[in-house]
Every structure is written in C-alpha cells, then in structure tokens.
Amino acid sequence: MKLLVNISRVIVGVIFIFSGLVTANDPLGLSYKMQEFFEVWAQNPELKNTMDWLHNYALPFSIIIITLEIVVGVGIFLGIWKKFFSFLLLLLIVFFSFLTG
C-alpha cells in the first residue's frame, strides 16, 4: 500500500510540475481565463462590485497560481511537508475545477 501511495505522489507531483511549466509559457492566457471567470461571477448582482476590482489583478493572480502549481508539485514530488502541500494541492484543484467548469 505504501508503494502505491508513493507512486501516486510522484505521478501527481510530476503532473503538477509539468502543468505549471506549460502554463508558465503563457501566463497571459491564464489571466484571460481568470478574467472570463470574473465576468461570469460579476453577472451575479450580489457579487458585481466584488468582481470589478479583480479584473485589474488577473495577471498577478495568474503568476501566483502558476508559481504555486510548480512549488506544490515539487513539494508533493519530494514528499516534504505532506499535510501542508496536500492542503495547497486541494485548494489548487478546487480553484482550477471552478476555472475550467
């Protein structure tokens, strides 16, 4: 069982590192997707004022997300601070699920 967990950890780490490096080639593309995401949220009248200011910070957010993706991938791959990086991994997966959904 421990072997299966270690193999899964390495595979997930490699996937996140690879995905982060591919996304790092085009951070503007991710920022455009995030702007579209903010526009969809802004259609909700209760969130309209909240989402307007996020448009200006889409590029810095995308750079932060790309950096987190690579750092979390390395952390998971190396198996250091398992609970901390597992929690960050969960947050990234939830964020990207909403973003692509």
Buried (B, 14 or more C-beta within 10 A) or exposed (E): EEEEEEEEBBEBBBBBBEBBEEBBEEBEEBBBBBBEBBEEBBEEEEBEEEBEEBEEEBBEBBBEBBEBBBBBBBBBBEEEEEEEBBEBBEEBEEBBEEEEE
